[in-house]
């Protein structure tokens, strides 16, 4: 049960990071390349993009820590 929990938690965090990355890409594509705005002209939307990038980085970091903790748990069971 613990192995399944860690696996689902790890994959869930990576899925959340992927979804947030897709949202970031969509916002940047829509506002900057289609709308012709620079990053400075985005204003508060630019701050939101930066916040989402930080969330993605945190999600990947937490998922990496969970994966390494899960691997240590598996090695200690042997």
KOLFIKOL-180934 format. One record per residue (C-alpha): residue in three letters; y, z, x; residue number from 1. Coordinates in steps of 0.02 Angstrom, whole numbers. Layout:
! residues N
   res       c2       c3       c1     n
   ALA        Y        Z        X   NUM
...
! end
This chain:
! residues 78
   res       c2       c3       c1     n
   UNK        0        0        0     1
   UNK      119       42      142     2
   UNK       88     -127      225     3
   UNK      128     -218       62     4
   UNK      286     -113       37     5
   UNK      352     -153      211     6
   UNK      310     -337      193     7
   UNK      398     -350       24     8
   UNK      549     -252       87     9
   UNK      563     -361      242    10
   UNK      547     -524      146    11
   UNK      664     -463        9    12
   UNK      800     -424      135    13
   UNK      779     -594      216    14
   UNK      787     -677       44    15
   UNK      949     -583        4    16
   UNK     1022     -637      171    17
   UNK      973     -817      136    18
   UNK     1054     -812      -37    19
   UNK     1214     -738       33    20
   UNK     1215     -869      172    21
   UNK     1199    -1006       42    22
   UNK     1346     -933      -55    23
   UNK     1451     -927      104    24
   UNK     1408    -1107      143    25
   UNK     1451    -1162      -34    26
   UNK     1619    -1071      -32    27
   UNK     1667    -1142      138    28
   UNK     1611    -1317       93    29
   UNK     1701    -1315      -74    30
   UNK     1864    -1237      -15    31
   UNK     1885    -1304      159    32
   UNK     1806    -1476      168    33
   UNK     1825    -1533      -13    34
   UNK     1988    -1440      -47    35
   UNK     2064    -1476      124    36
   UNK     2116    -1295      155    37
   UNK     2113    -1209      323    38
   UNK     2033    -1038      344    39
   UNK     2206     -955      346    40
   UNK     2250    -1036      179    41
   UNK     2097     -960       97    42
   UNK     2183     -790       96    43
   UNK     2078     -659        7    44
   UNK     1936     -783      -12    45
   UNK     1928     -791      178    46
   UNK     1914     -602      182    47
   UNK     1772     -613       57    48
   UNK     1683     -741      167    49
   UNK     1701     -626      318    50
   UNK     1632     -481      214    51
   UNK     1482     -586      161    52
   UNK     1449     -637      342    53
   UNK     1446     -452      387    54
   UNK     1323     -421      244    55
   UNK     1210     -560      308    56
   UNK     1214     -488      484    57
   UNK     1173     -314      418    58
   UNK     1030     -383      312    59
   UNK      953     -471      462    60
   UNK      975     -316      571    61
   UNK      895     -201      441    62
   UNK      753     -324      412    63
   UNK      723     -334      600    64
   UNK      718     -143      612    65
   UNK      597     -131      465    66
   UNK      485     -263      544    67
   UNK      483     -172      712    68
   UNK      448       -5      626    69
   UNK      307      -87      528    70
   UNK      232     -158      688    71
   UNK      239       14      771    72
   UNK      155       89      618    73
   UNK       16      -40      628    74
   UNK      -11       -9      814    75
   UNK      -20      180      789    76
   UNK     -154      161      654    77
   UNK     -272       72      775    78
! end
